[in-house]
């Protein structure tokens, strides 16, 4: 039974990174979208990454960036994964990833009329466009970029796709266990749900969220054991 990986996004402070790593997060996200309240410069991210231990994935979130922007950011901040959170086409995302030879996750913002076939087709298009494509990240559609902080209908996720996706959108300490038990995603991604204020993480909420995900893994493991 593989455990669910956990990414905490929108980190801006060294003390928050220390708390998130200590709590057991697998990945930490830095937002390079200037309009976001969680925006950090490449130099700020580099300083934060320099204080991190090994084996924690560093993720850079971009929205409709140019190749030059991604290349300039990656030259300063040693990111291990890119996350494209805008309206990037498969070709655009492939070009961005190729420019810095770094794997990428692509967001799909789920609408009420999104079908299971839409999700499977979307993943296939990005996978065909680049060997650097790592996964889809599923978030809730709103008329803005970046995390929506709202839940979408998890039943839209095809069972065969779920083990490959990163689940995001409105996750919280309260619903994380149910989300993981129902969807069984590869990973979960949270930002606003573990914050004291925008860009400032609440260490106790981070610990509680990670514990809630671990509880879900334990429930799934017990269910598999009894089957």
ZATORBA-689159 format. One record per residue (C-alpha): residue number from 1; residue in three letters; x, y, z. Coordinates in Angstrom, 2 decimals. Example, Ala and Ser with C-alpha at 12.3 -4.5 7.8 and 13.67 -1.06 7.14 Angstrom:
2
atom seq:1&type:ALA&east:12.30&north:-4.50&up:7.80
atom seq:2&type:SER&east:13.67&north:-1.06&up:7.14
//
This chain:
227
atom seq:1&type:UNK&east:0.00&north:0.00&up:0.00
atom seq:2&type:UNK&east:1.80&north:3.17&up:-1.17
atom seq:3&type:UNK&east:1.36&north:6.20&up:1.04
atom seq:4&type:UNK&east:-0.15&north:9.42&up:-0.23
atom seq:5&type:UNK&east:2.48&north:12.08&up:-0.92
atom seq:6&type:UNK&east:1.91&north:15.55&up:0.52
atom seq:7&type:UNK&east:2.81&north:18.95&up:-0.93
atom seq:8&type:UNK&east:2.47&north:22.19&up:1.01
atom seq:9&type:UNK&east:2.39&north:25.15&up:-1.39
atom seq:10&type:UNK&east:2.91&north:28.89&up:-1.10
atom seq:11&type:UNK&east:5.84&north:28.94&up:1.31
atom seq:12&type:UNK&east:7.45&north:32.32&up:1.93
atom seq:13&type:UNK&east:9.35&north:32.00&up:5.24
atom seq:14&type:UNK&east:12.26&north:29.85&up:6.46
atom seq:15&type:UNK&east:10.56&north:29.06&up:9.76
atom seq:16&type:UNK&east:7.51&north:27.76&up:7.92
atom seq:17&type:UNK&east:9.68&north:25.51&up:5.76
atom seq:18&type:UNK&east:11.32&north:24.09&up:8.87
atom seq:19&type:UNK&east:7.90&north:23.36&up:10.39
atom seq:20&type:UNK&east:6.54&north:21.83&up:7.18
atom seq:21&type:UNK&east:9.58&north:19.59&up:6.71
atom seq:22&type:UNK&east:9.52&north:18.55&up:10.37
atom seq:23&type:UNK&east:5.83&north:17.63&up:10.02
atom seq:24&type:UNK&east:6.67&north:15.21&up:7.21
atom seq:25&type:UNK&east:5.79&north:16.96&up:3.94
atom seq:26&type:UNK&east:7.23&north:15.42&up:0.78
atom seq:27&type:UNK&east:7.22&north:18.57&up:-1.34
atom seq:28&type:UNK&east:7.25&north:22.33&up:-0.88
atom seq:29&type:UNK&east:5.85&north:24.78&up:-3.41
atom seq:30&type:UNK&east:7.07&north:28.27&up:-4.28
atom seq:31&type:UNK&east:4.78&north:30.63&up:-6.20
atom seq:32&type:UNK&east:6.44&north:32.60&up:-9.01
atom seq:33&type:UNK&east:3.23&north:34.33&up:-10.09
atom seq:34&type:UNK&east:3.67&north:38.05&up:-9.27
atom seq:35&type:UNK&east:-0.05&north:38.67&up:-8.74
atom seq:36&type:UNK&east:-0.24&north:36.07&up:-5.96
atom seq:37&type:UNK&east:-0.06&north:37.15&up:-2.29
atom seq:38&type:UNK&east:2.29&north:34.16&up:-1.86
atom seq:39&type:UNK&east:4.71&north:35.33&up:-4.56
atom seq:40&type:UNK&east:8.43&north:34.96&up:-3.94
atom seq:41&type:UNK&east:11.28&north:36.11&up:-6.15
atom seq:42&type:UNK&east:13.72&north:33.53&up:-7.52
atom seq:43&type:UNK&east:16.33&north:34.92&up:-5.12
atom seq:44&type:UNK&east:14.02&north:34.52&up:-2.11
atom seq:45&type:UNK&east:13.19&north:30.97&up:-3.16
atom seq:46&type:UNK&east:16.87&north:30.15&up:-3.61
atom seq:47&type:UNK&east:17.63&north:31.32&up:-0.07
atom seq:48&type:UNK&east:14.75&north:29.24&up:1.30
atom seq:49&type:UNK&east:15.78&north:26.16&up:-0.69
atom seq:50&type:UNK&east:19.39&north:26.49&up:0.52
atom seq:51&type:UNK&east:18.21&north:25.82&up:4.08
atom seq:52&type:UNK&east:16.22&north:22.70&up:3.15
atom seq:53&type:UNK&east:17.36&north:19.13&up:3.81
atom seq:54&type:UNK&east:17.79&north:16.63&up:0.95
atom seq:55&type:UNK&east:14.98&north:14.44&up:-0.38
atom seq:56&type:UNK&east:12.29&north:17.08&up:-0.13
atom seq:57&type:UNK&east:10.96&north:18.03&up:-3.57
atom seq:58&type:UNK&east:11.08&north:21.74&up:-4.46
atom seq:59&type:UNK&east:8.28&north:22.81&up:-6.78
atom seq:60&type:UNK&east:8.00&north:26.08&up:-8.70
atom seq:61&type:UNK&east:4.50&north:27.28&up:-9.62
atom seq:62&type:UNK&east:4.17&north:29.38&up:-12.77
atom seq:63&type:UNK&east:1.15&north:30.90&up:-14.53
atom seq:64&type:UNK&east:1.37&north:31.41&up:-18.31
atom seq:65&type:UNK&east:5.10&north:32.10&up:-18.03
atom seq:66&type:UNK&east:7.48&north:32.57&up:-20.93
atom seq:67&type:UNK&east:10.47&north:30.35&up:-21.62
atom seq:68&type:UNK&east:12.71&north:33.26&up:-20.62
atom seq:69&type:UNK&east:10.94&north:33.67&up:-17.26
atom seq:70&type:UNK&east:11.18&north:29.99&up:-16.41
atom seq:71&type:UNK&east:14.79&north:29.80&up:-17.53
atom seq:72&type:UNK&east:15.76&north:32.88&up:-15.48
atom seq:73&type:UNK&east:13.98&north:31.54&up:-12.39
atom seq:74&type:UNK&east:15.44&north:28.05&up:-12.71
atom seq:75&type:UNK&east:18.95&north:29.51&up:-13.12
atom seq:76&type:UNK&east:18.67&north:31.05&up:-9.64
atom seq:77&type:UNK&east:16.37&north:28.67&up:-7.75
atom seq:78&type:UNK&east:17.24&north:24.93&up:-7.95
atom seq:79&type:UNK&east:13.74&north:23.55&up:-8.47
atom seq:80&type:UNK&east:13.19&north:19.82&up:-8.87
atom seq:81&type:UNK&east:9.69&north:20.08&up:-10.38
atom seq:82&type:UNK&east:7.71&north:22.71&up:-12.29
atom seq:83&type:UNK&east:3.98&north:23.28&up:-11.84
atom seq:84&type:UNK&east:2.09&north:25.07&up:-14.59
atom seq:85&type:UNK&east:-1.11&north:26.62&up:-13.26
atom seq:86&type:UNK&east:-2.44&north:28.73&up:-16.12
atom seq:87&type:UNK&east:-3.82&north:28.17&up:-19.63
atom seq:88&type:UNK&east:-0.68&north:26.54&up:-20.99
atom seq:89&type:UNK&east:-1.20&north:24.35&up:-24.06
atom seq:90&type:UNK&east:0.60&north:21.00&up:-24.20
atom seq:91&type:UNK&east:3.11&north:22.55&up:-26.60
atom seq:92&type:UNK&east:3.72&north:25.57&up:-24.34
atom seq:93&type:UNK&east:4.25&north:23.44&up:-21.24
atom seq:94&type:UNK&east:6.54&north:21.09&up:-23.14
atom seq:95&type:UNK&east:8.66&north:24.03&up:-24.33
atom seq:96&type:UNK&east:8.91&north:25.48&up:-20.82
atom seq:97&type:UNK&east:9.98&north:22.14&up:-19.36
atom seq:98&type:UNK&east:12.46&north:21.43&up:-22.16
atom seq:99&type:UNK&east:14.08&north:24.84&up:-21.69
atom seq:100&type:UNK&east:15.28&north:23.84&up:-18.22
atom seq:101&type:UNK&east:15.10&north:20.02&up:-18.62
atom seq:102&type:UNK&east:12.87&north:19.71&up:-15.55
atom seq:103&type:UNK&east:9.74&north:17.55&up:-15.09
atom seq:104&type:UNK&east:6.39&north:19.32&up:-14.78
atom seq:105&type:UNK&east:2.92&north:18.93&up:-13.33
atom seq:106&type:UNK&east:0.04&north:20.48&up:-15.25
atom seq:107&type:UNK&east:-3.07&north:21.86&up:-13.57
atom seq:108&type:UNK&east:-6.54&north:20.98&up:-14.77
atom seq:109&type:UNK&east:-9.16&north:23.28&up:-13.29
atom seq:110&type:UNK&east:-12.28&north:21.17&up:-12.96
atom seq:111&type:UNK&east:-15.62&north:22.74&up:-13.91
atom seq:112&type:UNK&east:-19.11&north:21.45&up:-13.02
atom seq:113&type:UNK&east:-19.53&north:20.21&up:-16.61
atom seq:114&type:UNK&east:-16.11&north:18.51&up:-16.79
atom seq:115&type:UNK&east:-16.45&north:14.85&up:-17.78
atom seq:116&type:UNK&east:-14.31&north:11.86&up:-16.89
atom seq:117&type:UNK&east:-13.36&north:11.63&up:-20.57
atom seq:118&type:UNK&east:-12.16&north:15.25&up:-20.50
atom seq:119&type:UNK&east:-9.69&north:14.42&up:-17.74
atom seq:120&type:UNK&east:-8.35&north:11.31&up:-19.45
atom seq:121&type:UNK&east:-7.99&north:13.13&up:-22.78
atom seq:122&type:UNK&east:-6.28&north:16.11&up:-21.14
atom seq:123&type:UNK&east:-3.73&north:13.89&up:-19.45
atom seq:124&type:UNK&east:-3.07&north:11.98&up:-22.67
atom seq:125&type:UNK&east:-2.42&north:15.19&up:-24.61
atom seq:126&type:UNK&east:0.19&north:16.45&up:-22.13
atom seq:127&type:UNK&east:1.79&north:13.03&up:-21.79
atom seq:128&type:UNK&east:2.11&north:12.81&up:-25.58
atom seq:129&type:UNK&east:3.57&north:16.32&up:-25.78
atom seq:130&type:UNK&east:6.55&north:15.74&up:-23.50
atom seq:131&type:UNK&east:8.41&north:12.95&up:-21.71
atom seq:132&type:UNK&east:8.94&north:15.51&up:-18.92
atom seq:133&type:UNK&east:5.21&north:15.47&up:-18.08
atom seq:134&type:UNK&east:4.87&north:14.02&up:-14.58
atom seq:135&type:UNK&east:1.21&north:14.31&up:-13.61
atom seq:136&type:UNK&east:-2.01&north:16.27&up:-13.63
atom seq:137&type:UNK&east:-2.90&north:18.44&up:-10.65
atom seq:138&type:UNK&east:-6.67&north:18.72&up:-10.27
atom seq:139&type:UNK&east:-7.98&north:21.99&up:-8.85
atom seq:140&type:UNK&east:-11.36&north:23.70&up:-8.83
atom seq:141&type:UNK&east:-12.18&north:26.11&up:-11.64
atom seq:142&type:UNK&east:-12.63&north:29.76&up:-10.67
atom seq:143&type:UNK&east:-12.22&north:32.88&up:-12.77
atom seq:144&type:UNK&east:-8.69&north:33.46&up:-11.49
atom seq:145&type:UNK&east:-5.31&north:31.75&up:-11.46
atom seq:146&type:UNK&east:-3.71&north:29.96&up:-8.56
atom seq:147&type:UNK&east:-5.46&north:27.86&up:-5.95
atom seq:148&type:UNK&east:-9.19&north:28.39&up:-5.61
atom seq:149&type:UNK&east:-9.56&north:27.05&up:-2.08
atom seq:150&type:UNK&east:-12.80&north:25.37&up:-3.18
atom seq:151&type:UNK&east:-13.73&north:21.71&up:-3.53
atom seq:152&type:UNK&east:-14.89&north:20.16&up:-6.83
atom seq:153&type:UNK&east:-16.85&north:16.95&up:-7.38
atom seq:154&type:UNK&east:-14.30&north:14.22&up:-6.69
atom seq:155&type:UNK&east:-16.53&north:11.58&up:-8.30
atom seq:156&type:UNK&east:-15.55&north:13.05&up:-11.70
atom seq:157&type:UNK&east:-12.04&north:11.59&up:-11.35
atom seq:158&type:UNK&east:-11.79&north:8.29&up:-13.25
atom seq:159&type:UNK&east:-10.66&north:5.40&up:-11.07
atom seq:160&type:UNK&east:-7.86&north:4.54&up:-13.48
atom seq:161&type:UNK&east:-6.55&north:8.12&up:-13.41
atom seq:162&type:UNK&east:-6.72&north:8.74&up:-9.65
atom seq:163&type:UNK&east:-3.48&north:6.91&up:-8.69
atom seq:164&type:UNK&east:-1.52&north:9.27&up:-10.97
atom seq:165&type:UNK&east:-3.03&north:12.65&up:-10.02
atom seq:166&type:UNK&east:-2.28&north:15.32&up:-7.46
atom seq:167&type:UNK&east:-5.52&north:16.31&up:-5.73
atom seq:168&type:UNK&east:-5.95&north:19.96&up:-4.79
atom seq:169&type:UNK&east:-8.76&north:22.46&up:-4.42
atom seq:170&type:UNK&east:-10.34&north:23.24&up:-1.09
atom seq:171&type:UNK&east:-8.56&north:20.58&up:0.92
atom seq:172&type:UNK&east:-8.48&north:21.10&up:4.67
atom seq:173&type:UNK&east:-7.81&north:19.31&up:7.93
atom seq:174&type:UNK&east:-11.52&north:18.54&up:8.07
atom seq:175&type:UNK&east:-11.92&north:16.90&up:4.64
atom seq:176&type:UNK&east:-8.45&north:15.48&up:3.89
atom seq:177&type:UNK&east:-9.12&north:11.99&up:5.28
atom seq:178&type:UNK&east:-12.37&north:11.65&up:3.32
atom seq:179&type:UNK&east:-10.75&north:13.01&up:0.15
atom seq:180&type:UNK&east:-7.90&north:10.53&up:0.19
atom seq:181&type:UNK&east:-10.09&north:7.55&up:1.11
atom seq:182&type:UNK&east:-12.56&north:8.37&up:-1.67
atom seq:183&type:UNK&east:-10.17&north:9.43&up:-4.46
atom seq:184&type:UNK&east:-6.93&north:7.61&up:-3.57
atom seq:185&type:UNK&east:-4.74&north:10.11&up:-5.40
atom seq:186&type:UNK&east:-0.98&north:9.81&up:-5.73
atom seq:187&type:UNK&east:-0.55&north:13.08&up:-3.83
atom seq:188&type:UNK&east:-2.43&north:15.98&up:-2.25
atom seq:189&type:UNK&east:-1.56&north:19.66&up:-2.47
atom seq:190&type:UNK&east:-2.68&north:22.32&up:0.02
atom seq:191&type:UNK&east:-1.95&north:26.01&up:0.56
atom seq:192&type:UNK&east:-4.66&north:28.21&up:2.04
atom seq:193&type:UNK&east:-6.08&north:25.37&up:4.13
atom seq:194&type:UNK&east:-3.05&north:25.38&up:6.43
atom seq:195&type:UNK&east:-2.45&north:29.12&up:6.68
atom seq:196&type:UNK&east:-2.67&north:31.63&up:9.50
atom seq:197&type:UNK&east:-2.74&north:34.34&up:6.81
atom seq:198&type:UNK&east:-1.84&north:34.44&up:3.12
atom seq:199&type:UNK&east:1.71&north:33.14&up:2.72
atom seq:200&type:UNK&east:2.09&north:32.45&up:6.44
atom seq:201&type:UNK&east:1.63&north:28.80&up:7.41
atom seq:202&type:UNK&east:0.14&north:27.59&up:10.69
atom seq:203&type:UNK&east:2.41&north:24.80&up:11.95
atom seq:204&type:UNK&east:-0.34&north:23.14&up:13.98
atom seq:205&type:UNK&east:-2.67&north:23.05&up:10.95
atom seq:206&type:UNK&east:0.13&north:21.61&up:8.81
atom seq:207&type:UNK&east:0.70&north:18.83&up:11.35
atom seq:208&type:UNK&east:-3.04&north:18.16&up:11.61
atom seq:209&type:UNK&east:-3.43&north:18.02&up:7.82
atom seq:210&type:UNK&east:-0.55&north:15.57&up:7.41
atom seq:211&type:UNK&east:-1.98&north:13.45&up:10.23
atom seq:212&type:UNK&east:-5.38&north:13.45&up:8.49
atom seq:213&type:UNK&east:-3.79&north:12.18&up:5.26
atom seq:214&type:UNK&east:-1.89&north:9.51&up:7.19
atom seq:215&type:UNK&east:-5.17&north:8.47&up:8.85
atom seq:216&type:UNK&east:-6.66&north:7.97&up:5.38
atom seq:217&type:UNK&east:-3.71&north:5.81&up:4.32
atom seq:218&type:UNK&east:-4.21&north:3.69&up:7.44
atom seq:219&type:UNK&east:-7.93&north:3.27&up:6.69
atom seq:220&type:UNK&east:-7.17&north:2.22&up:3.10
atom seq:221&type:UNK&east:-4.47&north:-0.20&up:4.27
atom seq:222&type:UNK&east:-6.88&north:-1.83&up:6.73
atom seq:223&type:UNK&east:-9.50&north:-2.14&up:4.01
atom seq:224&type:UNK&east:-7.04&north:-3.75&up:1.60
atom seq:225&type:UNK&east:-5.87&north:-6.12&up:4.33
atom seq:226&type:UNK&east:-9.43&north:-7.33&up:4.93
atom seq:227&type:UNK&east:-10.21&north:-7.89&up:1.26
//
